[in-house]
Amino acid sequence: MIDNNILQELGHRSPLLAKQPSDMFYYTNYYNNVHDKSNFDIPRAGLYKFADIYEEARTGNTKYNFSYYINDIGYREQYPDPSQNNILGFFGCSFTFGIGVPTEDTFYYQLARNRPYVNFGDPSASINKIALMFSAAANIWKMSTAVITLPSWSRFSYTDKMNNFVPIVASDPPFSVEETEQVKQSLFKYFSDQFFYSEVKNSLTLIVTTARLHNIKLTLGSWDLETVELTKITTGLDCIFWKMIDTGRDKVHPGPKSHFEYFNQLREKE
């Protein structure tokens, strides 16, 4: 018999069962105890000076002085009531979250232009996790358009023995949890690139199928050129390359100029 706690967690992260905004909380790094690699410890609404301990450490003296508003389900910005129509959806990793730039400089804010929108930019998210989040959100909000900005194809989401949905990124520091670190080492040592390609293809299939099922206009992009190529080949759809031309206050993520250029590329697709 499968343990009841495991079954309950599987239900929490099943897009088919998503009915209300609070169901999106189960996908957050906070809920999944990703504290050994991030200080994204923000389960409640509020203003936060930095997105994580790494941004704080990298920032130093800077001209950027702003805070992030985190809503009550663990994501950046306010979200509209599910009863509203014509909602824009933004999905991705820390690039979509907008680490390093104030709200008014982000591509999603400029593209929304006072229209209601949801921002599900989730730091360190894999394409698989983004696909699940998009599928869940499509059951909650009436989205007319979704912009999904994909991370590198090599990212992976692992469900550990404690039922935590943990992002695994090759370039991240070692995990303090032995199980997760062993999985990370095994993934990149023994698993073929073809395995990751196939997982991305399956996730993209879920994204495209969800968009068609809910009649959502879909725009795909990525900051990784190989992912752009993989997306085009496996979906038959266009995928915009987000070229980073400057950095935000953390000196790692896209800055205002990069966000503006990406916004212009997206605007041409409207």
C-alpha positions in Angstrom: 0.0 0.0 0.0 1.2 3.5 -0.8 1.6 5.7 2.2 -1.3 8.1 2.7 1.1 11.1 3.1 2.6 10.3 -0.3 -0.8 10.0 -1.9 -1.8 13.3 -0.4 1.2 15.1 -1.7 0.7 13.6 -5.2 -2.8 15.1 -5.1 -1.6 18.5 -4.0 0.7 18.7 -7.1 -1.8 17.3 -9.5 -2.8 19.9 -12.1 -6.0 18.1 -12.7 -7.1 18.8 -9.2 -6.1 22.5 -9.1 -9.2 24.6 -8.3 -8.2 27.7 -6.5 -5.2 30.1 -6.3 -3.9 28.5 -3.0 -3.3 25.2 -4.9 -0.4 26.9 -6.6 1.4 27.2 -3.3 2.3 23.5 -3.4 4.7 24.1 -6.2 6.7 26.8 -4.5 10.3 26.4 -3.2 9.1 27.4 0.2 6.5 24.7 0.5 9.0 22.1 -0.8 11.7 23.1 1.8 14.3 24.2 -0.7 16.1 26.1 2.1 19.6 24.5 1.7 20.0 26.3 -1.6 17.9 29.3 -1.3 16.5 31.8 1.2 13.2 32.0 -0.6 11.5 31.7 2.8 8.4 33.8 2.1 5.1 32.0 2.6 3.1 35.2 3.3 2.3 38.4 1.5 4.9 41.1 2.0 7.7 43.2 0.8 11.2 41.7 0.6 14.4 43.5 -0.1 16.1 40.5 -1.8 14.8 37.4 -3.5 17.3 35.1 -1.9 20.6 35.1 0.0 22.6 34.9 -3.3 21.1 38.1 -4.6 21.8 39.9 -1.3 25.5 38.7 -1.4 26.0 39.7 -5.0 24.4 43.1 -4.8 26.7 45.2 -2.7 26.5 48.9 -3.3 24.1 49.6 -6.2 21.9 52.2 -7.7 18.9 49.8 -7.6 16.8 50.3 -4.5 13.5 48.4 -4.6 11.7 45.6 -3.0 9.7 42.5 -4.2 6.1 42.1 -3.4 5.3 38.5 -2.7 1.7 37.4 -2.6 0.0 35.0 -0.3 0.6 31.9 -2.5 4.3 32.5 -2.7 4.9 34.3 -6.0 5.8 37.8 -7.1 3.1 40.5 -7.7 -0.6 40.6 -7.0 -2.8 38.1 -8.8 -6.3 38.6 -10.2 -9.5 37.0 -9.1 -10.2 33.8 -11.0 -13.5 35.2 -12.1 -11.8 37.8 -14.3 -11.4 37.2 -18.0 -8.6 37.9 -20.5 -5.8 37.2 -18.0 -2.2 37.1 -19.1 -0.1 34.3 -17.7 3.7 34.5 -17.3 5.6 31.3 -16.5 9.2 30.5 -16.1 12.2 30.5 -13.7 14.0 33.4 -12.0 14.2 35.3 -15.3 10.4 35.5 -15.3 10.3 36.2 -11.6 12.5 39.2 -12.5 15.3 38.8 -10.0 17.5 41.9 -10.0 15.0 44.4 -11.5 12.1 46.4 -10.1 8.6 45.6 -11.3 8.3 48.5 -13.7 11.4 47.3 -15.6 10.3 43.7 -16.1 9.1 42.4 -19.5 5.9 41.1 -18.0 4.8 44.4 -16.5 5.5 46.2 -19.8 3.7 43.6 -21.8 0.6 43.5 -19.5 0.0 47.3 -19.8 -2.5 47.4 -17.0 -4.2 44.2 -18.0 -4.7 41.6 -15.3 -1.9 39.0 -15.1 -0.3 36.3 -13.1 3.4 35.8 -12.7 4.5 32.3 -11.9 8.2 32.9 -12.3 9.8 30.3 -10.0 13.5 30.5 -9.2 15.4 27.4 -10.4 12.3 25.8 -12.0 12.8 23.1 -14.6 10.7 22.9 -17.8 8.9 19.9 -16.3 7.9 22.0 -13.2 6.8 24.9 -15.4 4.6 22.6 -17.5 2.9 21.3 -14.4 2.4 24.8 -13.0 1.0 26.1 -16.3 -1.4 23.1 -16.5 -2.6 23.8 -12.9 -3.0 27.5 -13.4 -5.0 27.0 -16.6 -7.6 25.2 -14.4 -7.8 28.2 -12.1 -7.5 31.4 -14.2 -9.2 32.3 -17.5 -6.0 33.0 -19.4 -6.3 34.3 -22.9 -2.5 34.5 -23.4 0.5 32.8 -21.8 4.1 33.6 -22.2 6.3 30.7 -21.1 10.0 31.4 -20.9 11.9 28.2 -20.7 15.1 27.6 -18.8 17.9 25.2 -19.8 16.9 21.7 -20.9 19.3 20.2 -18.4 17.4 21.2 -15.3 15.4 18.5 -13.5 12.8 18.3 -10.7 13.2 15.5 -8.2 10.6 14.4 -5.7 12.6 13.2 -2.6 11.7 10.8 0.2 10.1 13.6 2.2 7.8 14.4 -0.8 9.6 17.6 -1.6 9.6 18.7 -5.2 13.3 19.8 -5.5 14.9 21.7 -8.4 18.2 20.2 -9.5 20.5 22.6 -11.4 24.0 21.4 -12.5 25.6 24.8 -11.7 24.2 25.2 -8.2 26.2 24.6 -5.1 26.1 21.1 -3.5 23.0 20.2 -1.6 23.2 19.8 2.2 20.7 16.9 1.9 22.7 13.8 1.1 19.9 12.1 -0.9 19.4 15.1 -3.2 23.1 15.6 -3.8 23.5 11.9 -4.6 20.6 12.1 -7.1 22.2 15.3 -8.7 25.6 13.6 -9.1 24.0 10.4 -10.5 21.8 12.4 -13.0 24.7 14.2 -14.6 27.1 11.3 -14.4 25.0 8.4 -15.7 21.9 9.8 -17.4 22.2 10.5 -21.1 21.4 13.9 -22.7 18.8 12.0 -24.7 16.9 11.3 -21.5 16.7 15.0 -20.7 15.8 15.8 -24.3 12.9 13.4 -24.1 11.7 14.7 -20.7 11.7 18.2 -22.2 9.7 17.0 -25.2 7.1 15.4 -22.9 6.8 18.6 -20.9 6.5 20.7 -24.0 3.7 18.4 -25.2 1.8 19.0 -21.9 2.3 22.8 -22.3 1.0 22.9 -25.9 -1.8 20.5 -25.2 -2.9 22.5 -22.2 -2.9 25.8 -24.2 -5.0 24.2 -27.0 -7.4 22.6 -24.5 -8.1 26.0 -22.8 -7.9 28.1 -26.0 -4.9 30.0 -24.7 -2.6 31.9 -27.1 0.8 30.5 -26.4 4.2 32.3 -26.9 7.4 30.4 -26.1 10.8 31.8 -25.4 14.0 30.8 -23.7 17.3 32.3 -22.6 19.1 29.1 -23.6 19.9 28.6 -27.3 19.9 24.8 -27.2 16.4 24.9 -25.6 15.2 27.2 -28.3 16.4 24.7 -30.9 14.9 21.8 -29.0 11.6 23.6 -28.6 11.3 24.4 -32.3 12.0 20.9 -33.4 9.7 19.1 -30.9 6.7 21.4 -31.1 6.8 22.9 -34.5 6.3 26.3 -32.9 8.5 29.4 -32.8 10.6 30.0 -29.7 12.1 33.5 -29.0 15.7 33.7 -27.9 16.0 36.1 -24.9 19.5 37.5 -25.3 20.9 39.0 -22.1 22.6 42.4 -22.9 22.9 43.7 -19.4 22.4 42.5 -15.8 20.2 43.4 -12.8 21.5 44.4 -9.4 22.6 40.8 -8.7 25.0 40.9 -11.7 23.6 37.5 -12.9 20.1 37.9 -14.1 18.8 40.1 -17.0 18.8 43.8 -16.4 16.3 46.5 -17.6 17.7 46.7 -21.1 17.4 42.9 -21.5 13.9 42.9 -20.2 12.9 45.8 -22.6 14.4 43.9 -25.6 12.5 40.8 -24.7 9.3 42.8 -24.2 9.8 44.2 -27.8 10.2 40.7 -29.2 7.1 39.5 -27.4 5.1 42.5 -28.4 5.7 41.6 -32.1 4.0 38.3 -31.4 0.8 39.9 -30.1 
